[in-house]
């Protein structure tokens, strides 16, 4: 079983499709099927562990202890674990905020103008802290279940053209970015 661990805005959709699904035709693929908010965790868990020819992409946002135990069980049964990372924290935070704001998590080439002059700075900063906290959870997973690490910035990707134009500036989160840089300097997943 192949497991991909990712956080939002790390290029997980394209990586999972290109590197896992397309290269393992005929396998059982569970894209985010153990993710936050899914209702059939036990069923997915059982199907994943029923064959070596399965894969799953997981965002490690644990709902409760039972959910975390299932994910740990899947991780223990994995033959290959890949961690998707992104070194540009500010870009990840901007992208996450835009995806939440627009409701579009994939690039649908929907042209949209976003006015940042009235952005709720507290909400924006909350997204930054959420991403930072989730990186720490990924680090804990990596310490228990090491695997291959793939950075978004190192992947060969099709040119990405953002469909968004902006007025104004994103709030300054340099202080949160400094925490991320400190985390990254001590992290085993980034080093």
C-alpha positions in Angstrom: 0.0 0.0 0.0 1.2 3.5 -0.9 0.4 6.4 1.4 0.8 10.1 0.5 0.8 12.5 3.4 0.1 16.1 2.4 -1.1 19.4 3.7 -3.2 21.8 1.6 -1.5 23.6 -1.2 1.5 21.2 -1.5 0.5 20.1 -5.0 -1.0 16.9 -3.7 -3.8 16.6 -6.2 -1.4 16.6 -9.2 1.2 14.5 -7.4 -1.2 11.8 -6.3 -2.8 11.6 -9.8 0.5 11.6 -11.8 2.8 9.6 -9.5 0.4 7.2 -7.8 -2.9 6.7 -9.7 -1.5 6.8 -13.3 1.5 4.6 -12.4 -0.6 1.9 -10.6 -3.5 1.1 -12.9 -6.0 -1.4 -11.5 -5.2 -0.6 -7.8 -7.7 0.6 -5.3 -7.1 4.4 -4.9 -8.6 6.4 -2.1 -8.0 10.1 -2.7 -8.5 11.8 0.7 -10.9 9.0 1.7 -9.6 9.0 5.3 -9.6 12.7 5.4 -11.2 15.1 7.8 -15.0 15.0 7.5 -15.3 11.7 5.8 -18.0 9.4 7.2 -17.0 5.9 6.2 -13.5 5.7 7.8 -13.8 2.1 9.0 -15.0 0.9 5.6 -12.1 2.7 3.8 -9.6 1.5 6.4 -10.6 -2.1 5.9 -10.5 -1.9 2.1 -7.1 -0.3 2.2 -5.6 -3.0 4.3 -7.3 -5.8 2.3 -4.8 -5.6 -0.5 -1.2 -4.6 -1.1 -2.3 -2.8 -4.3 -4.0 0.2 -2.8 -3.2 3.8 -2.2 -4.5 6.7 -0.2 -3.7 10.4 0.1 -4.1 11.6 3.7 -4.3 15.1 5.2 -3.4 14.4 8.8 -6.2 16.4 10.4 -7.4 14.0 13.0 -11.0 14.2 14.0 -10.7 12.1 17.2 -8.7 9.3 18.7 -10.4 6.6 16.6 -9.7 8.5 13.4 -6.0 8.9 14.4 -5.7 5.2 15.3 -7.1 4.2 11.9 -4.6 6.4 10.1 -1.7 5.1 12.3 -2.8 1.6 11.4 -2.8 2.4 7.7 0.7 4.0 8.1 2.0 0.9 9.8 0.7 -1.2 6.9 2.2 1.0 4.2 5.0 -0.3 1.9 5.7 3.2 0.7 5.1 6.6 2.4 5.6 9.9 0.6 5.5 13.3 2.4 4.6 16.3 0.2 6.2 19.5 1.5 6.4 23.1 0.5 9.3 25.3 1.5 7.6 28.6 0.7 5.4 29.0 3.7 4.0 32.5 2.8 2.9 31.2 -0.6 1.3 28.2 1.0 -0.7 30.5 3.4 -1.7 32.8 0.6 -2.9 29.9 -1.6 -4.8 28.3 1.3 -6.5 31.6 2.1 -7.5 32.1 -1.6 -8.8 28.5 -1.8 -10.9 29.0 1.3 -12.1 32.5 0.1 -13.1 31.4 -3.4 -14.1 27.8 -2.5 -12.0 26.6 -5.4 -9.3 24.1 -4.3 -8.3 23.2 -7.8 -7.2 25.6 -10.6 -10.5 25.7 -12.5 -9.2 28.6 -14.6 -12.1 30.7 -13.3 -11.0 34.3 -13.7 -11.6 36.2 -10.5 -10.6 39.5 -9.1 -10.0 39.5 -5.3 -10.0 42.7 -3.3 -7.5 42.3 -0.5 -7.9 45.8 0.9 -10.7 44.6 3.2 -9.2 41.2 4.1 -9.8 40.1 7.7 -6.2 40.0 9.0 -7.1 38.0 12.1 -8.6 35.3 9.9 -5.7 35.3 7.5 -3.3 35.0 10.4 -5.4 32.1 11.8 -4.8 30.2 8.5 -1.1 30.8 8.9 -1.0 29.4 12.4 -3.2 26.4 11.3 -0.7 25.6 8.6 2.2 25.9 11.0 0.5 23.6 13.5 -0.3 21.0 10.9 3.4 21.0 9.8 4.3 20.1 13.4 1.8 17.2 13.2 3.3 16.0 9.9 6.8 16.2 11.6 5.5 13.9 14.4 4.2 11.4 11.8 7.5 11.5 9.9 9.4 10.8 13.1 7.3 7.6 13.6 6.9 6.6 9.9 9.8 8.0 7.8 9.5 8.0 4.1 10.3 9.8 0.9 10.0 13.6 1.0 9.0 15.5 -2.1 9.0 19.3 -2.2 6.5 21.2 -4.4 9.3 23.5 -5.5 11.5 20.6 -6.8 8.8 19.0 -8.8 8.5 19.4 -12.6 5.1 20.8 -13.1 3.1 22.2 -15.9 3.2 26.0 -15.9 0.7 27.3 -13.4 -1.1 30.4 -14.3 -3.2 31.8 -11.4 -6.6 32.8 -12.6 -6.8 35.5 -9.9 -5.9 39.2 -10.0 -5.6 41.2 -6.8 -6.1 44.7 -5.5 -4.2 45.4 -2.3 -1.7 43.3 -0.4 -1.9 40.1 1.7 -1.4 40.8 5.4 2.2 40.6 6.6 2.8 37.3 8.4 6.6 37.6 8.6 6.4 36.7 12.3 4.6 33.5 11.6 7.0 32.8 8.7 9.9 33.2 11.2 8.4 30.5 13.4 8.1 28.3 10.3 11.7 28.9 9.3 12.8 28.0 12.9 10.6 24.8 12.7 12.0 24.0 9.3 15.7 24.4 10.4 15.1 21.9 13.2 12.8 19.6 11.3 13.8 16.1 10.1 11.3 16.2 7.3 13.0 19.3 5.8 16.6 18.3 6.5 
